[in-house]
């Protein structure tokens, strides 16, 4: 499909539990990290409010408006509890 790209999405902690896996390769039409998160939410039923999360693309924390490109590795991070 035109505009589709292959991305590797890694999941940690609560995301891993919700997705039932630690990573997956997805074909996506998302153009931004936010759009990809929305697609993954539909796919896996994530209930996390994006406003408290961070997106990481290729090991760099990025704004939700950051583009995602074919071959990128993406991680969504929930807030960490200290202690």
C-alpha positions, 0 to 999 in steps of 0.5 A, spaced: 500 500 500 502 506 498 505 510 504 505 504 508 512 503 512 515 497 516 516 499 523 519 495 529 515 497 536 518 495 542 514 494 549 516 494 556 512 494 562 505 495 562 505 496 554 508 489 554 503 486 558 497 489 554 500 487 547 502 480 550 509 481 547 515 485 547 516 487 540 513 486 533 514 488 526 508 492 524 506 495 517 503 502 518 501 508 514 502 513 520 506 519 519 508 521 526 509 517 533 502 520 535 499 516 529 503 510 530 501 510 538 493 511 536 494 505 531 497 501 536 492 503 541 486 500 536 490 494 535 492 492 542 487 496 546 492 500 550 488 505 555 494 509 557 493 517 556 498 519 551 499 526 555 503 522 560 507 518 555 513 519 551 515 516 544 522 514 543 524 513 535 531 510 534 533 511 541 531 518 541 525 521 545 521 525 540 515 529 540 509 526 538 509 530 532 515 527 530 515 523 523 516 515 523 519 512 517 520 506 514 525 501 518 524 506 525 524 502 531 519 505 536 518 505 543 512 508 548 514 509 555 510 510 561 512 514 567 517 511 572 515 510 579 521 512 583 524 509 589 
